[in-house]
Amino acid sequence: MRTQGNLFSGLTPLVSVIVPNYNHARFLPQRLDTIFAQTFRNFEVIVLDDLSTDESRNVIKQYAASHPMRLLFNEENSGSPFIQWQRGANLATGKYLWIAESDDYADPRLLERLVAVMEESPHVGLAYCESRTVTAEGQVGETFEYWNRVLHPTRWRSDYQNGGRDEITNYTFIQNTVPNASAVLVRREIFQLAINGAASHRLCGDWLTWINTMLRADVAFISEPLNYFRVHNHSVRATTRAHLYCVEEFAIKAHLCGLLKIPMRMRSKAFGMVYQKWRLSVRDFQTSIDYAWIRKIYAYCWTVYAPGTIRMTACLVRANAGRIFHRPPIH
């Protein structure tokens, strides 16, 4: 690991900026430029490369020659962005963490606005801002207000703070209301507890981390879009099939049902969100039905919303009746 000093020599940084990278050489210059252009200046930068196969390491080394940052280059690919998050947090010295993912970028005022909220509200453990989509080619799109509109038609149009457990029960239980890690500032001491278990989820480790944070502290939202979330065909979510979404989402929701008193109407709504993915996944079996996967899904669904298993069975039978009732012989 190559290490250099903090942005301001002699100061303990208030924020640790963690940049986990894998094969994003194309986007790294804009990512790093918008970090070092932040109006809030008391931060350190930790860049982690997960054995990229493109020119990422050359780009990082070029920036490290003229910008203060600490580098961690993996000799083996970790297989999970959440392992990289955890490694970055363990290296960090700041009071707050910003997971600035390597293909996204930020408005110069992002840290200034988020740090102000956290400093003024010590009960808040996680603060995040609105994001805009941006394509691989740099075309800026709409905000992510549409993402949470299914939960409330206007709530994410203005700033708010809320108790963490209330936020989970009424909103984050149903879907991940924090669509992009690059929009988040979180207290390091809470994050280091909340990240445990995230690496066992390929897609939903961020959602689990935010939930675990909200179980311990309150949440704040800034409605101004200060983060730019890159959406492209090589992201983890774009390359993973719907059946993995189902099992991970149901697992998290089942976990929460064991911790909090979730009203049945919210359980029903949460089931409906996963059911849409279930309908896609049961049409996508390549050769044979994965019965172990189905049993796991049903167990989680039973915990979340038992009546939903009836709808799931009907959907499964309609989509795969021929294969369900004609299982291949066991040799």
C-alpha positions in Angstrom: 0.0 0.0 0.0 1.3 3.4 -0.9 0.5 6.1 1.6 0.7 9.9 1.4 -0.3 12.6 3.9 -3.7 14.2 4.5 -5.0 17.1 2.5 -4.0 19.4 5.3 -0.8 18.4 7.1 -1.2 18.4 10.9 -5.0 18.3 10.8 -7.1 15.3 11.7 -9.6 15.0 8.8 -13.2 15.4 9.6 -14.2 13.3 6.5 -12.6 10.2 5.0 -13.4 9.9 1.3 -13.2 6.3 0.2 -13.0 5.6 -3.5 -13.4 1.9 -4.3 -12.5 1.3 -7.9 -12.7 -1.6 -10.3 -12.2 -1.0 -14.1 -13.4 2.6 -14.1 -10.3 4.2 -15.6 -12.6 6.0 -18.0 -14.5 7.7 -15.1 -11.8 8.2 -12.5 -10.5 11.6 -13.7 -14.0 13.2 -13.3 -14.5 11.3 -10.0 -11.2 12.5 -8.5 -11.4 16.0 -9.9 -14.8 16.5 -8.2 -13.5 15.2 -4.9 -10.6 17.6 -4.9 -12.9 20.5 -6.0 -15.1 20.2 -2.9 -15.7 23.5 -1.1 -15.4 21.7 2.2 -11.7 20.9 2.5 -11.0 19.0 5.7 -10.8 15.5 4.3 -8.5 12.7 3.4 -8.8 10.5 0.3 -8.3 6.7 0.3 -8.4 5.0 -3.1 -8.7 1.3 -3.3 -8.3 -0.6 -6.6 -9.7 -4.2 -6.7 -7.2 -5.6 -9.3 -8.5 -3.7 -12.2 -7.7 -5.0 -15.7 -7.9 -1.6 -17.4 -5.7 1.5 -17.0 -7.1 2.4 -13.6 -3.9 2.0 -11.7 -2.0 4.3 -14.0 -4.7 6.9 -13.7 -4.6 6.6 -9.9 -0.8 6.8 -9.7 -0.8 9.9 -11.9 -3.3 11.7 -9.5 -1.3 10.5 -6.5 1.8 12.2 -7.8 0.1 15.6 -7.4 -2.7 15.1 -4.9 -2.5 13.8 -1.3 -4.1 10.4 -1.1 -3.6 6.9 0.3 -3.7 4.0 -2.0 -4.5 0.3 -1.5 -4.0 -1.9 -4.5 -5.3 -5.5 -4.1 -3.2 -8.3 -5.3 -6.4 -10.5 -5.7 -9.9 -9.3 -6.6 -12.1 -9.2 -3.5 -15.2 -10.2 -5.4 -17.4 -7.7 -3.6 -17.6 -3.9 -3.5 -18.7 -4.2 0.1 -15.4 -5.8 1.2 -13.7 -2.8 -0.3 -16.0 -0.4 1.6 -15.1 -2.2 4.8 -11.4 -2.1 4.0 -11.6 1.6 3.3 -13.5 2.2 6.6 -10.8 0.3 8.5 -8.1 2.6 7.0 -10.1 5.8 7.6 -9.4 8.3 10.4 -12.2 10.8 9.8 -15.4 11.2 11.9 -17.5 10.8 8.8 -17.2 8.5 5.7 -18.1 9.3 2.1 -18.1 6.3 -0.2 -17.4 8.1 -3.4 -17.8 5.3 -6.0 -15.4 5.5 -8.8 -17.8 5.9 -11.7 -19.9 8.7 -10.1 -19.1 12.3 -9.5 -20.3 15.2 -7.3 -21.3 18.8 -7.2 -18.6 20.8 -5.4 -21.0 21.6 -2.5 -21.9 18.0 -1.7 -19.6 17.6 1.3 -20.3 21.1 2.6 -24.0 20.5 2.7 -23.9 17.0 4.2 -21.2 17.8 6.8 -23.3 20.8 8.0 -26.3 18.5 8.6 -24.3 16.0 10.5 -22.5 18.6 12.6 -25.7 20.3 13.5 -27.6 17.1 14.3 -25.5 14.6 16.3 -28.4 12.2 16.5 -28.2 11.7 12.6 -26.0 8.8 11.6 -26.7 9.0 7.9 -27.3 12.0 5.7 -27.8 11.7 1.9 -28.7 14.1 -0.9 -30.7 13.7 -4.1 -29.0 12.3 -7.1 -29.2 12.7 -10.9 -28.6 9.9 -13.3 -25.8 10.2 -15.8 -25.0 7.9 -18.7 -21.6 6.4 -19.6 -21.3 9.1 -22.2 -22.0 11.9 -19.7 -25.5 12.8 -20.5 -27.2 14.0 -17.3 -30.8 12.8 -16.8 -33.6 13.0 -14.2 -33.3 13.0 -10.4 -34.0 9.8 -8.4 -37.1 11.4 -6.9 -39.0 9.0 -9.2 -37.4 6.0 -7.5 -39.1 6.7 -4.1 -42.3 8.2 -5.5 -44.0 4.7 -5.2 -43.6 5.1 -1.4 -44.8 8.7 -1.2 -45.7 11.1 -4.0 -43.9 14.2 -2.6 -41.8 13.3 0.4 -38.4 13.3 -1.4 -39.1 16.8 -2.9 -38.0 18.6 0.3 -35.4 18.2 3.0 -36.3 16.1 6.1 -35.0 14.3 9.1 -36.6 11.2 10.7 -36.0 8.7 13.3 -34.1 5.7 11.9 -36.5 3.0 13.0 -39.5 4.9 11.8 -37.8 5.5 8.4 -37.2 1.7 8.1 -40.7 0.7 9.2 -42.5 3.0 6.8 -40.2 3.3 3.9 -36.8 1.6 3.8 -38.3 -1.8 4.7 -40.2 -1.7 1.4 -37.3 -0.8 -0.8 -33.8 0.7 -0.6 -34.6 4.5 -0.4 -30.9 5.4 -0.7 -30.3 4.6 -4.3 -26.6 5.5 -4.5 -23.8 5.3 -1.9 -22.0 8.3 -3.5 -24.8 10.5 -2.1 -24.3 9.4 1.5 -22.3 10.7 4.4 -22.2 8.4 7.4 -20.7 8.4 10.9 -17.6 6.1 10.7 -18.1 4.5 14.1 -21.7 3.5 13.2 -20.7 2.4 9.6 -18.1 0.0 10.9 -20.8 -1.9 12.8 -23.5 -1.5 10.1 -21.3 -2.9 7.3 -21.0 -6.3 8.9 -22.7 -8.9 6.8 -23.0 -6.7 3.7 -20.4 -8.8 1.7 -22.7 -11.8 1.8 -25.1 -9.9 -0.5 -24.0 -9.2 -4.0 -26.7 -6.6 -4.8 -28.2 -5.5 -1.5 -25.2 -5.0 0.7 -25.7 -1.3 0.6 -29.3 -1.5 1.5 -28.4 -3.7 4.5 -25.8 -1.2 5.6 -28.1 1.7 5.5 -30.8 -0.3 7.4 -28.2 -1.3 10.1 -27.2 2.4 10.3 -30.8 3.5 10.7 -31.4 0.9 13.5 -28.7 2.8 15.4 -29.3 6.5 14.5 -31.6 8.9 12.6 -31.5 9.8 9.0 -31.4 13.2 7.1 -32.2 13.9 3.4 -31.2 17.0 1.3 -33.5 17.4 -1.7 -30.9 19.3 -3.8 -29.3 17.0 -6.4 -25.6 17.2 -5.5 -24.6 13.7 -6.7 -24.4 12.2 -10.2 -25.1 8.5 -10.3 -23.6 6.7 -13.3 -26.0 4.2 -14.9 -24.4 1.9 -17.5 -24.4 -1.7 -18.6 -21.3 -2.8 -16.7 -22.6 -2.0 -13.2 -23.2 -4.9 -10.8 -27.0 -4.4 -10.9 -27.0 -4.4 -14.7 -25.2 -7.7 -14.9 -27.0 -9.7 -12.3 -30.2 -11.7 -12.8 -33.5 -11.1 -11.2 -33.5 -14.3 -9.2 -30.6 -12.9 -7.0 -32.6 -9.8 -6.3 -35.5 -11.9 -5.0 -33.5 -13.9 -2.5 -31.5 -11.0 -1.2 -34.5 -8.6 -0.9 -36.7 -11.3 0.9 -33.8 -12.1 3.2 -33.4 -8.5 4.3 -37.1 -8.0 4.8 -37.4 -11.3 6.7 -34.6 -10.1 9.0 -36.3 -6.8 9.7 -39.6 -8.6 10.5 -37.8 -10.4 13.3 -36.4 -7.1 14.7 -39.3 -4.6 14.3 -43.0 -4.5 14.5 -43.8 -4.1 10.8 -47.6 -3.6 10.1 -49.2 -6.1 7.8 -50.1 -3.5 5.3 -46.4 -2.6 5.0 -45.5 -6.3 4.7 -48.0 -6.7 1.9 -46.5 -3.7 0.1 -43.0 -5.0 0.6 -44.0 -8.4 -0.8 -45.4 -6.7 -3.9 -42.1 -5.0 -4.7 -40.3 -8.3 -4.7 -43.1 -10.2 -6.5 -42.5 -8.1 -9.6 -38.9 -9.4 -9.8 -40.2 -12.9 -9.0 -42.4 -12.9 -12.1 -39.3 -12.2 -14.2 -37.0 -14.7 -12.5 -39.3 -17.7 -12.7 -39.4 -17.3 -16.5 -35.7 -17.3 -16.7 -34.6 -20.8 -15.8 -32.2 -22.1 -18.3 -32.4 -25.9 -18.0 -34.0 -27.0 -14.7 -35.8 -25.5 -11.8 -33.6 -24.6 -8.9 -35.6 -26.1 -6.1 -33.1 -25.2 -3.3 -33.5 -21.5 -4.3 -37.3 -21.8 -4.4 -37.4 -23.3 -0.9 -35.2 -20.5 0.4 -37.4 -17.8 -1.2 -40.5 -19.4 0.2 -39.1 -19.5 3.7 -38.3 -15.8 3.6 -41.6 -14.9 2.0 -43.5 -16.8 4.7 -41.8 -14.6 7.3 -42.5 -11.4 5.5 -46.0 -12.0 4.1 -47.3 -15.6 4.2 -50.3 -15.1 1.9 -47.8 -14.0 -0.8 -46.6 -17.6 -1.2 -49.9 -18.4 -2.9 -49.4 -15.8 -5.6 -45.8 -17.0 -6.0 -46.9 -20.6 -6.5 -49.5 -19.6 -9.1 -47.0 -17.6 -11.0 -44.4 -20.4 -10.9 -46.9 -22.9 -12.2 -48.0 -20.7 -15.0 -44.5 -20.0 -16.2 -42.9 -23.4 -15.8 -45.7 -26.0 -15.5 -44.1 -28.4 -17.9 -40.8 -28.6 -16.1 -42.2 -28.4 -12.6 -44.2 -31.6 -13.0 -41.6 -33.4 -15.2 -38.5 -33.4 -13.1 -35.5 -35.1 -14.6 -34.6 -38.5 -13.2 -31.9 -38.7 -10.5 -28.9 -40.8 -11.6 
